[in-house]
């Protein structure tokens, strides 16, 4: 079932002096809850990593990707990190930036390996911007992710994710857990691969209509230039028709590239 989880990895990369919310969440809620309270028929495997540097953070993700083929029954990756003030990625313990594009490339490998069973929860500020790193011409980097679109405080993070993980441990499904734990004033939201693709394609559509050079390249430079040179009656209608055809082709190619067959 979509959203079922059998594996949880928590990676923490916080600054010195920060509340170690990832460790606290893992020890008090995830590990304890699974070992003492979770039903055996939905028992989840789990692991905690503390990443003091960007290099170690990337190595942990690569370790997960090397083993993700064994986790097609559902993998949840929970990251406890700071979001960049520039909203262009996450900041590791050593203050180095890992951009959304870098993260997406690492997540994509994991998601391909586990056959689109990767779910991500981002306990960080501005995590919603993760989707900006996606490329609709490549496979989706996740099945879905939970994140905030604004600044969030450690207490809010612990409160939201403690509730979610408690329900996840009881019921075994991250989407169910998110929906049941969510409150009207929560800063965290769920976005799946379908919504990501739709938003990415809308961006392509806006560029096609508003960026003359992008329009020229999409329609074919030689053909577009020849129509532009002739001018006259019907030119705008012809360009509009060509744009509709180009959008249909782009949509079909990107959808085939982005989505999984399962």
N, C-alpha and C positions, 0 to 999 in steps of 0.2 A: 504493500500500500504506500502511496505517495506520502512522504514525511516520516515513515518508520525509521527508527534509529537503533543501530546495534553497536555503534562505536562512537565514543566521545574523546576528542583530544582538546585539552585546554593549553593554550600557549600564552604565557604572561611575559610582557616586556615593558616594565614600568620604571619610572625614575627612582633614584635613591630618595628615600624619605616619603614616597607615596604609600598610601594604604595599599597593601598587596591584596587587592580585591579578587584577583584570579586564584591565588592560593587559598584564600578564605572560602571562596565559592566552591572550589574543588574539594577541599578537606571537609567542610561542614555540610555541604549539600549533595554534591555529586558522589564522591567516594563513599561517604557514610550512608547516603540514601540507597545506593545500589547494593552495597554489601550487607546492609541490615534490613532493608524494607522492600526492595524490588522483587516482584514475583519472578520465579525461576524461568517461566516461559517467555519472558521478554528481557532476560538478563542482558545488560549492556556492558561491553568491555570499555575500559577508560584508562587515560594516561594524562599526566600533567608534565609540562615542560616549562622551565624558566629560561628565557633567552636574554642574556645580558648584552648581546651585540646583534647588529643586523646580520652579520655572518652566521651566527648560531641560529637566529630566527629562520633564515633561509634554509639552513641545513635541516632543521626540524621539519619544515614543509617538504623538503625533498625526501626525507626519510618516510614521511607519510605517503608521498606519491609513489614511492617504490613498493609500498605494501598495500596501496589502495585497491588493487585488483582483488584483494581478499575481503573488501568491504562494500560490495555492491548491494548488501542488505541494509545499507543506510549509515552514513558517516556525518557526524556533526563536529565542525571545527569551531571552537570558541576562542576568540582572541581578546585579551585584556591589554590594551595599548592606548596611547594618546593619539588623537587625531591631529593632523597638521593644522595649524592656524590658517594656512593658505588653502586648506581643503583639497590638497593634492595628494594625500596619502596618509600613512601612519608613521608615527615616530617611535623608534626603538629605544631601549634603555640607554644606549650610548649616544642618544640624540641624533642619530642618523635617520634620514628619511627613506622609507620604502614606498614608492609611488603606487598609485592605483593600477597603472599599467603593469608594473612589476608584479604586484599581487595577483592581478587577473591572470597573467601568464603562468604563475605558479599554481593558482587554483585550477586553471583549465586542465593542466596535466593530471591533477588529482581527480577531477570530475570525469575526465575521459577514462582513466584507469578504473574508476568504480562505476562506470556506466551511468552517469548522471544521477548519482545518489549522494552528492555532496551538498550539505547545508552548512551555512556559515552564520555565526552570531558574533557581531562586532560590539564589544563593550568599549566604545570609544566615541569621542565627539565627531560629528560630521561623517559617520560611517556610511550614511546614505549615498554619499558621492562615489562609492565604490563602482557603481554601474557606469560612471563616466569613463572608466578604463576598458570597458568591453569593446570588442570588435565583432560586429554582426556577421563578418565574413569568415569567422572562425567559430569552432564549437563553443557552446555556452560554458562559462567557467564555474557554474553552480546550478543546482536545481532551484535554490532559493536562499535568501539571506535576511537576517534580522539586524536592524541598525537604527541609529538616531540621525536626524537631519540637523541637529543643533548641539550645543554644548550640554554635556550631562555630568553630574557629580557622582563621586564614588558611592554615596549612600543610595542614590537613585539606581545606579547600575546594580548594586547588590540586591536591592529590593525587587527590581524587575526580573533579574535573571535567577535569583533564588526561587521565586515563585514559579517561573517557567520550568526550571530544572526539576523542582519537586513534582510537578505534574508530568513532565516527560518521564521521569523515573517510574511513576505509577502506571502510565498509559503507553509509553514506548513510542509516541509520535510527536515530533517537534512542532508540526503545524497545529495539532490539537492543543498542545501545551501552550503555544504562543497565544492562541485565540482565547483560551480559558484564563490565562494569566493576565491578559491585556486589560487595562483600565482606560476610561475616557481621557485621563490626564497623562497617560504614558507617553514618553518621548520616543518609543521604539516601534518600528513598523516592519512588516514583512513584504518583501518584493520577490516574486518568482522570475524564472527565466523568460516566461512568456511576456510579462510586463516589461522586462528589460529589453526584449527584442522589439516590442511595439514602440517604446520610447526611442530606441536607437534608429528605427526606420523613420520615425517622424522627423528626426534630425536630418536624415538623408533627404527626405522630401522637402524640408524647408530650404536646404542648401540648393536643391535642384531648381527651386523657384526663385531663389534670391541671390545666388552666386553665379554670375554669368560664365565664369571660366569653368566651374564645376558642371554647369548645364552643357557647355560646349563639349567637354570631355565625355560626358555621359551619353550625349546624342551622337557623338562621332564628329571630330573636328572638321573633316573634309565636307561631310554632308551638311553640317550646321553652317559652315562658312559659305557654301554654295547657295543655301536658302537665304542666308543673310544678305548675300551680295545681290540677289535678284530682286528682293523687296517686293512691293506690289501687293495687290489684293490677294487675300488668303494666306499670307505669310504667317500671321499670328496663329490662325487656326491650325495650320500645318505643324508649327512648332509645338502647339498645345497637344496635338495628337501624338507627336513623337515623344513628348514628355510622358504622357500616359503610358505609352508602350515601354519606354525606358524604365519607368517606375515598376511596372508589372514584372519586367525581366529582373530588375535589381531585387525586388521583393522575393521572387521565386528562388533566385540564386542564394540570397542571404539566408532565407528560411531553411533551405536544404543544408546549408553549411552550419548554421547555428544550432538547430534542433537535433536531438537524438531520435532514433527510430523506436525506442522502447516507450 
